[in-house]
Structure formats: C-alpha cells, structure tokens
Amino acid sequence: MTSLSQRLPLLYKFLILGLAGILMSAVPTWLFVSGALDDLARARHEARGAPPLLALHKVVQGLQVHRGLSNGMLGGDETLAARRPAARDAVNKAFAEATARLDAAQVPAAQRDAWQRAQQAWQQLEPAVAARSLPAAQSTAQHTALITSLLQTGEQLLHSYELQLDPDFATNALIQASLVHAPQLGEKLGVMRAQGAGFLGRGGELPLEAKGLLQSLRQRVVELQGDTLRNLARATEASPAFAATLGAPARTLDAQITATLALADKALLQADTLTLPAQEYFDTYTRTIDALYALNAQAMQGVDEALQARIDRLRATLAWQALALLGTLAGATVLMLVFVRSITQPVAQAVELARAVARGDLSGSDIAHGSNEMGRLIAALLQMRRQLTEVVGRVRQGAEGVAT
C-alpha cells in the first residue's frame, strides 16, 4: 500500500480524496432526499383522496334529503312529496359526479366494489319509494343502511389515503372534524329530520318509543357536535389561515345546531300534541344540515389547499437542495482543481530545476514562487543553483590560474 501511494501522482491522490469526500456526503444526502421524496409522495397520496371523499359526502347529503322527503311523503305530507323528485335528481347527479371522482382517484378495488353495490341499492330503493310501495319506517331504514354503507366506504378511503395520519397538527385536526365527526353529525341530524318530519306529518301525540328514539338521537347529536367543534377549534387555533376562513362559520354553525335541537325539543319532545307543520321542521333541519355540509366543504377545501401547499413546499425544498448540492459539488471541484494546480505546478518546476542542476545546467532565470512549503522548496533550489554557480566560477578561476 505504501509503495502504491508513493507511485501515485499527486493529481490521482487528490482525486481519490475528493471521491472519498463525495461518498461520505452521499449517504446523509441520500437519506435527506429520500425522506423528502417520501413526504412528497405521502402528501400527493393524501391529496388524491380528498376529491373522492368530498364527492362521496355530497351523495350522502343528497340521500339524507331524499330520506327525509320520502319519509314525509310516505307519512302523507304531499308538500314534501312534491319536492322529492328534485331531491332524486340531485342524488343521481351526485352519484355520477362521485363515480367520476372515484375513477380519477383510482380507489382500491374493495372500495370500488362497495361503491357499485351502493349504486345498485339506490337504483332499487328509489323506484320503490316513488311507487309508495314501502312503509315510511322501511324507507327510512333502507335509506339509513345505504348511507351507513357509504360512510363506511368513506372511512375506508380515509384510511386508504392515510389522511388520518397527516403529520401536521392543524390539518390533522381539520381532517378529524370534516371527515370523521362531521359526516356522523350530519347523519344523526338527518335521521332526526326524517323521523321528526314523519311524526309531524302524521300529527297526534308522539309515541313513547319514538320519544326515546329522538332523545337518544339528540344526545348523540350533542356529542358529535362537541367532537366536531372541538377539532375545528384546534385547527383554527393552530393555523391562522384556517382561523380566517373557518372560525366565524364554525361559531355560527354551533349556534344554529343548538337552535335546531331546541326546535325538536319544543315541537316534539316537550309537546303534548304535534302541531308544527312537517315542512317547517324539515326546512329548519335542512338549513342546519346544509350549513354543516357547506362548512365541511370549506374545511375540505382548506385541507386540499394545505396539502397542495405542502407539496409545493416540498418540491421547492428538493429543488433548492438539488441546486445547493450541485453548487457545492461545482465549487468543490473548482477549488480542488485550483489547489491541485497550486501544488503540482510548483512540484513540476522543482523537479525540472533539480534535473537541470543534475545535468550540470546552472543557467536559467529565477522562477516565481510563493511563500508556502512548495514556494520555500523552489527558493531553496534556486539558492542552491546560485551557490553552485559561484562555486563553479571560483573553481574555474582557480583552474585557469593553475593553468597559467
């Protein structure tokens, strides 16, 4: 090894040292770049899941409206019955839009199959409701089962796209509010809307079992209201951007849900006789549910914007890191070449000077040199040549004197 190092030119030695330095820096650089690429891939994966989930919740919202109108219609309220065809068309449109979103997102096969089963269930349910061949309770049960299956599909998509594992605190809290708790809150409000509208349509007294059902639904709504609003509060406290767009609407929604529950207390749970028009009750709950879904859509837009901003930020970070790495490599290469030249050129001059002296050639002009080690070596060789020139001159003079 020592013999090899002694035979290697200085240029090769510097090149080997430079290669060793590059290899040493390659490992941490690769780890950083790999981590950044993983973060970028995760953010892109999450961003692909947001549009199909939003479209799926739009279908759920339409089905909830159709369930309430169908329950009112089957309970004998013709005013609500007249509004059902428009709700049916809205559900069909939402199904078509969601299918396109699911296709574009290339959802997993299991969720795709569940979605197709939900479409088939809707195609069987709607004609039966239109023909009024179902009792109100059965219509509500089938609508609820269909909505539950869609919410389960949404939960599976939530996990498939790893949205619930988002590393950012504010975005994660907003995802929990908009994709976990808000859909459940909207569903319970929708069941209260359908059940209440059906009971009000029939009039008379509220049966005890129905009162127990509505009270349990009301309690669950209060729990989900708290879960949703708490996560929204966490998101708005952690993110000024979320606070600016969601803070005021969240407070308004909170008050609106409380007022809507108060209507159910007054018109159903505390009333001796059901006198409130079913349409008024239905419309009040519909406005509240619509406000919930509007806020939810705004929250999902905030999630999507946060994910896109993270993707852009990671892309920019990778680009700057690549530029910095290339600049560092270029600068290191230039410095290495300058340093190698500053050493190899004086060494070559010193070797040539020593060889000339060895040949007996003491002529030549001075060589420019620096003050470092190689410069002092050349200066010493030049001094040796001058002294040899003086010695040779004295010897020559002595020889000429002897000859004379």
KOLPA-853727 format. One record per residue (C-alpha): x, y, z; residue in one letter. Coordinates in Angstrom, 1 decimal. Example, Ala and Ser with C-alpha at 12.3 -4.5 7.8 and 13.67 -1.06 7.14 Angstrom:
2
REC    east   north      up  rest
REC    12.3    -4.5     7.8     a
REC    13.7    -1.1     7.1     s
END
This chain:
404
REC    east   north      up  rest
REC     0.0     0.0     0.0     m
REC     2.9     2.4     0.9     t
REC     4.6     1.5    -2.4     s
REC     1.4     2.2    -4.3     l
REC     0.8     5.6    -2.6     s
REC     4.4     6.5    -3.4     q
REC     3.9     5.7    -7.1     r
REC     0.6     7.5    -7.4     l
REC     0.9    11.1    -8.8     p
REC    -0.4    13.9    -6.6     l
REC    -3.3    14.5    -9.0     l
REC    -4.6    11.0    -8.6     y
REC    -4.2    11.2    -4.8     k
REC    -6.3    14.4    -4.7     f
REC    -8.9    12.8    -7.0     l
REC    -9.2     9.8    -4.6     i
REC    -9.6    12.1    -1.6     l
REC   -12.3    14.1    -3.5     g
REC   -14.1    10.9    -4.4     l
REC   -13.9     9.7    -0.7     a
REC   -15.4    13.1     0.4     g
REC   -18.3    12.7    -2.1     i
REC   -19.0     9.2    -1.0     l
REC   -19.1    10.3     2.7     m
REC   -21.5    13.1     1.9     s
REC   -23.6    10.9    -0.4     a
REC   -25.1     8.9     2.5     v
REC   -26.6    11.8     4.5     p
REC   -27.7    13.5     1.3     t
REC   -29.4    10.3     0.1     w
REC   -31.2    10.0     3.4     l
REC   -32.4    13.6     3.3     f
REC   -33.6    13.4    -0.3     v
REC   -35.2    10.0     0.3     s
REC   -37.1    11.4     3.3     g
REC   -38.2    14.4     1.4     a
REC   -39.4    12.3    -1.5     l
REC   -41.3    10.0     0.9     d
REC   -43.0    13.1     2.4     d
REC   -43.8    14.4    -1.1     l
REC   -45.3    11.0    -2.1     a
REC   -47.4    10.9     1.1     r
REC   -48.7    14.4     0.5     a
REC   -49.7    13.6    -3.1     r
REC   -51.3    10.4    -1.9     h
REC   -53.4    12.3     0.7     e
REC   -54.3    14.9    -1.9     a
REC   -55.7    12.3    -4.3     r
REC   -58.1    11.1    -1.6     g
REC   -59.7    14.4    -0.8     a
REC   -61.8    14.9    -4.0     p
REC   -63.5    11.4    -3.9     p
REC   -64.3    11.8    -0.2     l
REC   -65.9    15.2    -0.8     l
REC   -67.9    13.8    -3.7     a
REC   -69.0    10.8    -1.6     l
REC   -70.2    13.1     1.2     h
REC   -72.2    15.0    -1.4     k
REC   -74.0    11.8    -2.2     v
REC   -74.6    11.2     1.5     v
REC   -76.1    14.7     1.8     q
REC   -78.4    14.2    -1.1     g
REC   -79.6    10.8     0.2     l
REC   -80.3    12.3     3.6     q
REC   -82.5    15.0     2.0     v
REC   -84.2    12.3    -0.1     h
REC   -84.7    10.2     3.0     r
REC   -86.5    13.0     4.9     g
REC   -88.7    13.9     1.9     l
REC   -89.6    10.3     1.3     s
REC   -90.5     9.8     5.0     n
REC   -92.7    12.8     4.9     g
REC   -94.3    11.7     1.6     m
REC   -94.9     8.2     2.8     l
REC   -96.4     9.7     6.0     g
REC   -98.9    11.6     4.0     g
REC   -97.3    15.0     3.5     d
REC   -97.9    15.9    -0.1     e
REC   -96.0    19.2     0.1     t
REC   -92.8    17.2     0.9     l
REC   -93.8    14.7    -1.7     a
REC   -93.7    17.3    -4.4     a
REC   -90.1    18.2    -3.5     r
REC   -88.9    14.6    -3.7     r
REC   -88.3    14.3    -7.5     p
REC   -85.8    17.3    -7.4     a
REC   -84.0    15.6    -4.5     a
REC   -83.9    12.3    -6.5     r
REC   -82.3    14.1    -9.5     d
REC   -79.8    15.7    -7.2     a
REC   -78.8    12.3    -5.8     v
REC   -78.4    10.9    -9.3     n
REC   -76.2    13.8   -10.3     k
REC   -74.1    13.4    -7.1     a
REC   -73.7     9.7    -7.8     f
REC   -72.5    10.4   -11.4     a
REC   -70.0    13.1   -10.2     e
REC   -68.7    10.9    -7.4     a
REC   -68.2     8.0    -9.8     t
REC   -66.0    10.2   -12.0     a
REC   -64.0    11.4    -9.0     r
REC   -63.5     7.8    -7.8     l
REC   -62.4     6.7   -11.2     d
REC   -59.9     9.6   -11.4     a
REC   -58.5     8.8    -8.0     a
REC   -58.2     5.1    -8.8     q
REC   -59.6     4.0    -5.5     v
REC   -58.8     0.5    -4.2     p
REC   -60.9    -2.4    -5.6     a
REC   -62.6    -3.1    -2.3     a
REC   -64.0     0.5    -2.1     q
REC   -64.8     0.4    -5.8     r
REC   -66.9    -2.7    -5.3     d
REC   -68.7    -1.2    -2.2     a
REC   -69.5     1.9    -4.3     w
REC   -71.0    -0.1    -7.1     q
REC   -73.2    -2.0    -4.5     r
REC   -74.3     1.3    -3.1     a
REC   -75.3     2.5    -6.6     q
REC   -77.3    -0.7    -7.1     q
REC   -79.0    -0.3    -3.8     a
REC   -80.1     3.2    -4.7     w
REC   -81.4     2.1    -8.1     q
REC   -83.6    -0.4    -6.3     q
REC   -84.7     1.9    -3.5     l
REC   -85.7     5.0    -5.4     e
REC   -88.4     3.3    -7.6     p
REC   -89.9     1.6    -4.6     a
REC   -90.2     4.9    -2.8     v
REC   -91.6     6.6    -5.9     a
REC   -94.3     3.8    -6.2     a
REC   -95.0     4.3    -2.5     r
REC   -94.7     0.6    -2.0     s
REC   -92.6     0.9     1.1     l
REC   -93.8     1.9     4.6     p
REC   -92.2     5.0     6.0     a
REC   -90.2     3.1     8.6     a
REC   -88.8     0.7     6.0     q
REC   -87.9     3.5     3.7     s
REC   -86.0     5.3     6.4     t
REC   -84.3     2.0     7.4     a
REC   -83.2     1.3     3.8     q
REC   -82.0     4.9     3.3     h
REC   -80.1     4.8     6.6     t
REC   -78.5     1.4     5.7     a
REC   -77.4     2.8     2.4     l
REC   -76.0     6.0     4.0     i
REC   -74.2     3.9     6.6     t
REC   -72.5     1.8     3.9     s
REC   -71.4     5.0     2.1     l
REC   -70.0     6.4     5.4     l
REC   -68.1     3.2     5.9     q
REC   -66.7     3.4     2.4     t
REC   -65.6     6.9     3.2     g
REC   -63.9     5.7     6.3     e
REC   -62.1     3.1     4.4     q
REC   -61.0     5.7     1.8     l
REC   -59.8     7.9     4.7     l
REC   -57.5     5.1     5.8     h
REC   -56.5     4.0     2.3     s
REC   -55.2     7.5     1.5     y
REC   -53.7     7.8     5.0     e
REC   -55.5    11.2     5.7     l
REC   -56.0    10.3     9.3     q
REC   -52.1    10.1     9.7     l
REC   -51.4    13.6     8.4     d
REC   -48.3    14.8    10.3     p
REC   -49.4    18.5    10.5     d
REC   -51.4    19.1    13.7     f
REC   -53.8    21.7    12.3     a
REC   -54.5    19.7     9.1     t
REC   -55.0    16.5    11.1     n
REC   -57.5    18.2    13.4     a
REC   -59.4    19.6    10.4     l
REC   -59.4    16.2     8.8     i
REC   -60.8    14.7    12.0     q
REC   -63.5    17.4    12.1     a
REC   -64.5    17.3     8.5     s
REC   -64.0    13.6     7.5     l
REC   -64.7    11.8    10.8     v
REC   -67.1    13.6    13.1     h
REC   -69.0    16.0    10.7     a
REC   -70.3    13.2     8.5     p
REC   -71.6    11.4    11.5     q
REC   -73.1    14.6    12.9     l
REC   -74.9    15.2     9.6     g
REC   -76.2    11.7     9.5     e
REC   -77.7    11.9    13.0     k
REC   -79.3    15.3    12.2     l
REC   -80.6    13.8     9.0     g
REC   -82.2    10.9    10.9     v
REC   -83.8    13.4    13.3     m
REC   -85.1    15.3    10.3     r
REC   -86.6    12.3     8.7     a
REC   -88.1    10.9    11.9     q
REC   -89.4    14.2    13.1     g
REC   -90.9    15.1     9.7     a
REC   -92.7    11.7     9.6     g
REC   -94.1    12.1    13.1     f
REC   -95.2    15.7    12.5     l
REC   -96.8    14.7     9.2     g
REC   -99.0    12.1    11.0     r
REC   -99.8    14.5    13.8     g
REC  -101.4    13.5    17.1     g
REC   -99.2    12.5    20.0     e
REC   -95.6    11.4    19.9     l
REC   -95.4     7.7    20.9     p
REC   -93.2     6.9    23.9     l
REC   -90.8     4.7    21.8     e
REC   -90.5     7.5    19.3     a
REC   -89.7    10.0    22.0     k
REC   -87.0     7.6    23.4     g
REC   -85.5     7.3    19.8     l
REC   -85.5    11.1    19.3     l
REC   -83.9    11.7    22.7     q
REC   -81.1     9.2    22.0     s
REC   -80.6    10.8    18.6     l
REC   -80.5    14.2    20.2     r
REC   -77.9    13.1    22.8     q
REC   -75.7    11.7    20.0     r
REC   -76.0    14.9    18.0     v
REC   -74.8    16.9    21.0     v
REC   -71.8    14.5    21.4     e
REC   -70.9    14.7    17.8     l
REC   -71.4    18.5    17.8     q
REC   -68.9    18.8    20.6     g
REC   -66.4    16.5    18.8     d
REC   -66.7    18.4    15.5     t
REC   -66.4    21.9    17.0     l
REC   -63.5    20.9    19.3     r
REC   -61.5    19.7    16.4     n
REC   -62.4    22.8    14.4     l
REC   -61.2    24.9    17.3     a
REC   -57.9    23.0    17.4     r
REC   -57.4    23.5    13.7     a
REC   -58.2    27.2    13.8     t
REC   -56.0    27.8    16.9     e
REC   -53.0    26.1    15.2     a
REC   -53.5    27.7    11.8     s
REC   -54.2    31.4    11.1     p
REC   -55.3    30.5     7.6     a
REC   -57.9    28.1     9.0     f
REC   -59.0    30.6    11.6     a
REC   -59.6    33.3     8.9     a
REC   -61.9    31.0     6.8     t
REC   -63.5    28.7     9.3     l
REC   -63.5    30.5    12.7     g
REC   -66.7    32.6    12.3     a
REC   -68.7    30.0    10.3     p
REC   -67.9    27.3    12.9     a
REC   -69.3    29.5    15.7     r
REC   -72.4    30.3    13.6     t
REC   -72.9    26.6    12.9     l
REC   -72.6    25.8    16.6     d
REC   -75.4    28.2    17.5     a
REC   -77.5    27.0    14.6     q
REC   -77.3    23.4    15.7     i
REC   -78.2    24.3    19.2     t
REC   -81.3    26.3    18.0     a
REC   -82.3    23.4    15.7     t
REC   -82.2    20.9    18.6     l
REC   -84.3    23.4    20.6     a
REC   -86.9    23.2    17.9     l
REC   -87.0    19.4    18.2     a
REC   -87.4    19.8    22.0     d
REC   -90.3    22.2    21.7     k
REC   -92.1    20.7    18.7     a
REC   -91.6    17.0    19.5     l
REC   -90.1    16.0    22.8     l
REC   -91.9    18.5    25.0     q
REC   -95.1    18.9    23.0     a
REC   -98.3    17.3    24.2     d
REC   -99.7    17.4    20.6     t
REC   -97.7    17.6    17.4     l
REC   -98.9    20.8    15.7     t
REC   -95.8    22.1    14.0     l
REC   -96.0    21.8    10.2     p
REC   -93.7    19.0     9.0     a
REC   -92.4    21.2     6.2     q
REC   -91.2    23.9     8.7     e
REC   -89.5    21.3    10.8     y
REC   -87.9    19.7     7.7     f
REC   -86.7    23.0     6.3     d
REC   -85.2    24.1     9.6     t
REC   -83.2    20.9     9.9     y
REC   -82.3    21.1     6.2     t
REC   -80.8    24.6     6.6     r
REC   -78.7    23.4     9.5     t
REC   -77.5    20.3     7.7     i
REC   -76.8    22.4     4.6     d
REC   -74.8    24.8     6.7     a
REC   -72.8    21.9     8.2     l
REC   -72.0    20.5     4.8     y
REC   -71.1    23.9     3.4     a
REC   -68.7    24.4     6.3     l
REC   -67.4    20.9     5.7     n
REC   -66.8    21.6     2.1     a
REC   -64.9    24.7     3.1     q
REC   -62.9    22.7     5.5     a
REC   -62.1    20.1     2.9     m
REC   -61.0    22.9     0.6     q
REC   -58.7    24.1     3.3     g
REC   -57.3    20.6     3.7     v
REC   -56.7    20.3     0.0     d
REC   -55.1    23.7    -0.1     e
REC   -52.9    22.8     2.8     a
REC   -51.8    19.5     1.1     l
REC   -51.1    21.3    -2.2     q
REC   -49.1    24.0    -0.3     a
REC   -47.1    21.2     1.4     r
REC   -46.5    19.5    -2.0     i
REC   -45.3    22.8    -3.5     d
REC   -43.1    23.5    -0.4     r
REC   -41.5    20.0    -0.6     l
REC   -40.9    20.4    -4.3     r
REC   -39.2    23.8    -3.7     a
REC   -37.1    22.3    -0.9     t
REC   -36.0    19.5    -3.1     l
REC   -35.2    21.9    -6.0     a
REC   -33.2    24.2    -3.7     w
REC   -31.4    21.2    -2.1     q
REC   -30.5    19.9    -5.6     a
REC   -29.2    23.4    -6.6     l
REC   -27.2    23.7    -3.4     a
REC   -25.8    20.2    -3.9     l
REC   -24.8    20.9    -7.5     l
REC   -23.3    24.3    -6.5     g
REC   -21.4    22.7    -3.7     t
REC   -20.0    20.0    -6.0     l
REC   -19.1    22.6    -8.6     a
REC   -17.4    24.8    -6.1     g
REC   -15.6    21.9    -4.5     a
REC   -14.4    20.7    -7.9     t
REC   -13.1    24.2    -8.8     v
REC   -11.3    24.5    -5.5     l
REC    -9.8    21.0    -5.9     m
REC    -8.5    21.8    -9.3     l
REC    -7.1    25.2    -8.1     v
REC    -5.4    23.5    -5.1     f
REC    -4.1    20.6    -7.2     v
REC    -2.6    23.0    -9.7     r
REC    -1.1    25.1    -7.0     s
REC     0.8    22.1    -5.8     i
REC     1.5    20.0    -8.9     t
REC     2.8    23.0   -10.9     q
REC     5.4    24.1    -8.3     p
REC     6.4    20.4    -7.9     v
REC     6.9    20.1   -11.6     a
REC     9.0    23.2   -11.6     q
REC    11.1    22.0    -8.7     a
REC    11.7    18.6   -10.4     v
REC    12.7    20.3   -13.6     e
REC    15.1    22.6   -11.7     l
REC    16.7    19.7    -9.9     a
REC    17.1    17.7   -13.1     r
REC    18.7    20.7   -14.8     a
REC    21.2    21.1   -11.9     v
REC    21.9    17.3   -12.1     a
REC    22.7    17.7   -15.8     r
REC    25.1    20.5   -14.9     g
REC    22.9    23.2   -16.4     d
REC    23.1    26.1   -13.9     l
REC    21.7    28.6   -16.3     s
REC    18.1    29.9   -16.3     g
REC    16.2    32.7   -14.9     s
REC    14.5    32.9   -11.5     d
REC    11.2    31.1   -11.0     i
REC     8.2    32.9    -9.5     a
REC     7.2    31.1    -6.3     h
REC     5.0    31.7    -3.3     g
REC     5.7    31.5     0.4     s
REC     4.2    28.1     1.2     n
REC     6.1    24.9     1.5     e
REC     6.4    24.4    -2.3     m
REC     7.5    28.0    -2.6     g
REC    10.2    27.6     0.0     r
REC    11.4    24.4    -1.7     l
REC    11.8    26.2    -5.1     i
REC    13.5    29.1    -3.3     a
REC    15.9    26.6    -1.7     a
REC    16.6    25.0    -5.1     l
REC    17.2    28.4    -6.7     l
REC    19.6    29.3    -3.8     q
REC    21.4    26.0    -4.3     m
REC    21.8    26.8    -8.0     r
REC    23.2    30.2    -7.3     r
REC    25.7    28.9    -4.8     q
REC    26.7    26.1    -7.2     l
REC    27.2    28.7    -9.9     t
REC    29.5    30.7    -7.6     e
REC    31.4    27.6    -6.6     v
REC    31.9    26.6   -10.2     v
REC    33.0    30.1   -11.0     g
REC    35.6    30.0    -8.3     r
REC    36.8    26.6    -9.3     v
REC    37.1    27.7   -12.9     r
REC    39.1    30.8   -11.9     q
REC    41.4    28.6    -9.8     g
REC    41.9    26.2   -12.6     a
REC    42.7    28.9   -15.0     e
REC    45.2    30.3   -12.5     g
REC    46.9    26.9   -12.2     v
REC    47.0    26.5   -15.9     a
REC    48.6    30.0   -16.3     t
END
